[in-house]
Amino acid sequence: MPHANIFHPSPGTFAYTDMTLLEGLIAAPFLWAGVSPVLVYNVMLLGGIVASGLAMFVLVRHLTRDDGAALVGATIFTLAPYRVTHLVHLELQWTMWMPLAFWAVHRIFETGALRFGGLVGLFLSLQLLSSVYYGAFLGIMVAALALMLALWQYERLRGALGPLAIGALLPALTAWLYARPYIENARLLGTRDAGEITTFSATLLSYVTAPYVNWVWGWTGFRFDGDELHLFLGGAAVALAVVGILGRPVQRDAGAPASRRPLAWIYLAMLLLAVELSLGMNGIVYRWLHGTFFAMQGFRAPARFAILAVAALAVLASLGFHIVQAWASRLPLGRAALVIALVLVGVESGSAPKPLDLVPSRTPDLYRYLSTLERGALVEVPFRDLAPVYMYWSKEHWLPLVNGYSGHASPGYTEVVRRLERFPNADSVALLRELDVRYVVVHQSYYPEAHYLKTLLALMQSPDFVSMGRFKDWAGNAEVFAVQPALD
């Protein structure tokens, strides 16, 4: 089972959240070559967003044979306000496999070729390796799309069965191998509490709630705290989708795969299904899935189905734009329809710069020093609230940290937090020995001055600790202490 250097001494901590294995494999050679981690991360983040748009272009271009419509769909999927709310989640920007999986399913019913079944399985597997959440959610939506295409084109079902079976087998094997650490953790940590899942389940109001930083619609963000429930789809995209559903279809281009009217109804059903699933415990279908399938009990945030609603909406809006463009072509400024559509989508998707924390470009002396120490478990105090910062700087030394922050917390971590809040009293020192902690770092800047002086004096006078020096951290000064072996 994979281990990260957090929540020491708990095992399997790397699988407490999405492991982002695919992104890690791609980034690893550049990191090993000494490329700045910030640069690598930013390229991976922006690359995932851009590639998602390109993949949507491929899907819509295939369905409409219209470059303009494909560009509109790609823009909607690329600039979705949903992405802004999850800018800190690298794995949730890697959605390029979604449109490609849908494209491959369409190709199965059009050709019956086994290779497209293999591509469905490949894209589903890649999505699972990019994000476990999205891999599972996409699997449900691909199955729904295949079912609806089978009902629409039932005469082609016999030829599609073989490729569909291949498309299901490969991701099933990938999931069986990749999910094993998560299953072991579920046995140890338990499944997600229904109340926690409800907290991260969308409501219909979520879909008219934009991120706080949105230029046009940010004033709607007051309805919900946090980032998971700001799922605004965009007024321009919805308006175009309505045209795609209700508007009179344009005469089909030569070589287009099929009538666009059934496509509109299929993707409307996909949109409604994704929205219903995003309601989680507030809905019906997800609640049934949660109660029926063990795997679904490991997901905390059903609201993330919203990205699949955005994908379906992008297709519908593209169908709508195809109709609008045909209407507009009869007008004097008809050629400006594409520019107008792109500007409208871009403006209402635009957001103010997301607040970020400043991080020194130079590694603080403290963490340079820690990287020279013999391997041993480390605690950094104050313990509460600063775990993400401690984790960030741990990349400089990779010592096992008792501190941690993730989608799960290790068993007993709440008790660890409680006991270390009164550090360095006798109970907290006893806990350090129980956890086999070797080093303690005390950050001056995050203590009230009187509390810091009291803590420092207690440590200096205690036979349980030996001072190893005073060093600069990212905000001020920090003291490093070695925990002495217990006296017999």
N, C-alpha and C positions, 0 to 999 in steps of 0.2 A: 504494500500500500504506500502511495507517495506521501512524503512528509515535507511540510514547510517549517520554517524556523520560528513558528508562533505557537502560542498556547502550550509551551513546554510544561510537562513532558508528554502531552497527549499525542497519540499516533494518528496518522491519516489526515493531518490538518490541511494538506494541499487540496483535498477533496471536500473541504467545508464550503466551497463555492465553485463557480465555473472555473475549470482548470485552463481554459483557453489554450489547449494543446497545439492546435494548428497555428495560431498566431505566434506562440512561443517557438515553434519549430522554424518558422519563417524568420523571426527576429534573431534567433540565437546566433547564426553566423556573423551577423553585423555586430552584435554585442561582444562576441568573442574577439572580433577584429579591433575592438576598442572604439567603435563609433559611439558617440554620446547617447546614453539611454533616453534622454529627452527627445533627441532627434529621431531615434528609432521609433519611440512610442508615437510621436506626432505623425510620422509617415504612415505607421500602421493604422492609426486612428483615421486620418484623412483618406488614406488609401481604401479603407473599408467602406467609407461613405461614398467615395467616387465610384468604386467598383460596383456598389449596389445600384447606383444610378445607371451605369452601363449595362448591367444585367437586366434591369427593367426595360431599357431601350431595346434590347434583344427580344424580350418577350412581346412587347407591344408592337414592335416593327413586324414581327412574325404574324401577329393577329390582325393587323390593320393594313400592312403594306404601305404605311404612311410615315415618312420620316418625321414630319411635324408632330403628329400625334404621339409618336414614340418619344420625341424630345420632351413633350409636355408630361407624359407619364414618368419619364426618367427624372424630370425636375421635381415633380411632386414627391416621388419616393426618396430622392436625394435630400431635399430640403424640409422634409416633414418636421413640424415642431416637436414631435415625439423624440427626435434625435437629440435636440438641445437638452431635453430633460435628462437624457442618459449620456451626456458627453463624457462623464467620468467612467463609463462602462465600455471599455474597448470592445469586449465581446458582443455587446448589443448593437454595435455599428457594423458588424460583419454579417450583413443580410443579403449579400450578392447571390447566395445559393438559393434563396426563395424564388425569385423570378425564373432562374435557370431551371429549377425543379419543375415549376409549372410549365415552362416551355417544353421540357422533355416529356412530360405527361401528354401534352397536346400532340407532340410528334409521334408518340406511341399509337394514338388513335388514328392519326393520319397515315402512318406507314406500316404499323405492326412490326417494325424492325426491333430485333433484340437489343441492338446497341443503344437504343433510346431507353430501354429498361435499365441497362447498365448505367446510363447517365443519370437516371432518376436516383438509383441507389447510390451513385457516387456523390451527387449533390446533397442528398439527405445525410450521408455519412460526413461530408465536409462541414455541413451545418452543425451536426452534432459535435464534431471536433472543435468547431469555432465557438459554440455556445450550447451547453446541454439544454438550457431552457428552449432556445429556438429550435434545436434539433427535434425535441419531442413535440413542440407545438407545430412545427412545419410538417411532421409526419402525419398529424391529424388532418391538417388542411390538404395535403397531397391526397390522402385517402378520400377526402370529401370531393375534391376536384375529379379524381378518377371515377368515383361513383356517379357524379353528375354527367360527366362525359359519356359514361357507359349508358346511362338512361337516354341521353340525347342521340347517341350514335350506336344504338344497341346492335345494329347489324355488323359493326366492327369489333364487338366485344370479344368474339372468339379469337380473332387475330391479336388482340391486345392482352389476353390473359397471360401468355408466356412472358412477354416483356414486363408486365406488371408484377409477376411473381419474382422475376429477377430484381426488379426495383425494390421489392419489399425484403428480399433475402439479405442483400448486402448491408443495408443499415441495421437490420436486426442483429447481424453478426457483429457489426461495429458497436452497437449499443450494448450487446452482451459483454464484450471485452472492456469497453470504456466505462460502463456503469458499475463495474464490480467494486471499485473503491467507494462509490456513493452508497451502494447497497450495504457494504460493511459498516459504513458510518451510520446509516439509518438504523442498523441493529444496535449500535452503540449509543447514538444520540436520540433515537426515536424519530418519528416523522414530524412534519410541521403541524403545529397546533392549529385547529380550525379557526380559532379566534385571530391568530396571526395572519392566516390566509385571507380571512375576511377583511382585515385592515388593508391588505394590498390587492383587493378585488375592486374593479372599477364599478362605477355607476353610470347611468346614461348621462348624468351631468358632467362626468369626466370628459365627455366628447365635445363639450362646449366650454371647456376650461383649458386655457393656453398656459404655457410656462410664464412665470412672472416677468421674464426678460423679453418676451415677445413685443416688438415695436407697436403693433396694432392692437392686439388682443390681450396683452399682458394684464390688463385690469381685471380680467376674469379669473386670474390665478388665485384670488383670495379664497376660493371655495374649498381648496384642499391643501393640507400641508405636505411637505415632502415632494418627491419627483415622480412617483409612480402613477399618480392619478391625473396628471395634466396631459390629456390625450386629444386635444383639439386637432381636427382633421384638416381645417382650412376651408374658408368659405368659397374661394374660387374653385377648388378641387371638387367640393360637394356640388356646386352649381353645374359644373361640366358633367359630373357623374349623373345628375338628374336628366340632363339632355341625352346622355348616352343611354339611359334607361327608357325614357319616354319619347325622345325625338324619333323622327322618321329616319330609318337607316338610309345611308347613301347607297346607290347602286354599287354592288360589289365589284372591286377591281379585278381585272383578269389575273388569275393565279392566286387570289386570296384563298385561304384554307377553307372557309365556311361562312355562312350567313352570320352577320354580327348581332342579329337580334337574339338568338339563343345565347350567344356569348355574354351579352349584357345581363340576361337573367341569371346565368351561371355565376358570373362574378358579383352580382347583387347578392345571391345566396351565400357566396363566399364571404362577402363583406358582413352580412348579417350574422353568419355563423361565428366569424372572428370576434365581432362585437359581443355576441352572447357569451362566448367562452371567456372573454376578458372580464366579464362580470363576476367570474369565479363563484364564490359562495353566495353572491347576491343573485346569481342566475340559476338556471336549471341544468343545462348540459354539463357544465364543469363540475357542479356539485355531484352529479351522477357519476362522472368519470372519477372524481376524487374518492367516492365511496366504493367504486368497483375495481379500480386498478391501483395496485400498491405504488407503482412508479409515480403516479400523479400526486401522491401524498408527500412527495419530497420537494415540491415546488411552492415557494412562498408567495410569488407575485403573478397571479393569473392575468393581471392588467397588461402584462407584456405581450399578450395576444394582439394588442393594438397595432403592432407593427405589421401583422398580417392583414389587419383591416386596412391599413394604409396601402399595402400592396394591391389588394383587391380594388380599393378606391382609385389608385393610379391607373389601373386598367380601364375601369369604368369612365374615368375622366378623359382618358385618351380616346375612347370610343365617342364620347360626347364632343371632344374637340374636332374629331374627324367630321362630324355632322356640322358643327358650327363653321368650320373652315369651308365646307361646301356651300353653306348658306352665304357666308361672307364673301365668297369669290365673285358673287354677282354685284357687290357693292364697290364704289370707287376705292375705298381703303381696305378692301378685303384682304390684300396681301399682308396687311399689318396684324391680322388676327393672331398669328403665332407670337409676334413680339408682345402684343397686349396680354395674351394668356400667360406668357412666361414672366412678364413684369408683375402681373397681379399675384401669381403664385409666389414669386420671389419676395415681394414687399410684405405680404402678410405672413410669410414664413420667417422674415428677418427678425433677429434678436440682438439686443444689446450684448456687449461682451460679458461672458459669464464670469462672475467673481472667482478669482483663483488665488491660492496662497503663494506668496513669494518664497522661493527656495534658493538658498545660496548656490551659486555656480561652483564654488570651491568647497570641497568636503571639510566640514569643521574638524578642528584638531582632535576633539573628543573621539570621533569615529575613526580617525587615522590611528589613534592610540589603541582603541579597542581591537582594531584589525591585527595588532601585533601580539595580542595576548594568547596564551594557551587556550584551547577550546574549553568552554564551560558555559553553563547557563547564566543568563543575564536578566536582571530586573531593572527597569527604569522607572523612577518615581519623580513627580506624582503619578500614580498608577492610572487613575481614571481619565478618560477623554483624550489622551494624547497617543493612544496606541497606533493610529495610522501614521503619525509622524515618526514614532520610534521604528515602525516597520519600514518606512521609506529609507531611513538612514541605515537600517540593518544590512542593506545591500553592500555596505562598505566593509562589514566584518563577518556577517553570516553566523554569528553566535546564536545559539538557541535562546529565544525570548520567551519569558513567562507572559509578557504582554501579548495581546492579540486582538485583531478585529477582522471579522469575516461574516459570511452569511449565516454561519452557525458559530456558537461558542462551545468550547470543550466542556465535558462534564465537570461540574464543580467550579467552573470559572467564576460564577457569581459569588461563591464563597471565598475564592481567592481575592477578588476585588474587595469584598467586605473586610477581610482580615488585613489586607495591605493598606487600607485607608488610614490605619493608625500606626503605620510604620514610623519609628522602629521600636514599638512596644514588644513585650516578651512573646506575645502570641504571633506577631508577624515574623519575628526572628525564627520562631519554631517552624513556621510555614516555609521559610526559605530553606531550612534544613530538610524538611520533608520533600521539597521539590529539588533538592540537590543544587541549589543556586550557588554560583561561585563569585559573581560580581554584581554590584549594585551601583547605579548611576543616579545621582540626586541633582535635578535641574533647578538651579536657583531662581530663574526667571518666572517659574510657575508656582512659586510658593509666596504667600505673604511674608514680608521680611522677618517678622518676629517668629513665625512658624519655621522658616528656613533656618534661622540661627539656633532655635531650640533643637531642631532635627540634627543639624550639623554637630552641635555640642554633644548630644546624646551619642551619636556615632563615634565621635572622637574619644569619648570616655569609655565606650563599651569594649570589652575584651573580645566581642564577637566580630569586630570589624577592624580592618587595617586600611588606612588611607593610602591610595595609590597615586594621588595627585589631583590637581585642579586644571581643567582644560576648557577651552572655548567650545560651546555648542552653537547651534544656529541662532540662538537668541541672546546669549549671555555667557554665563559660566556654569560649569557642572563639576561636581566632585565624584571621583570614582573610588569605590571601596571594595576590598576583597573580603568575602565572608570566611571567617576562620573556622577550622574544624571544631566540632563540639568537644569540650573537655570531658573525659571519662570520669 
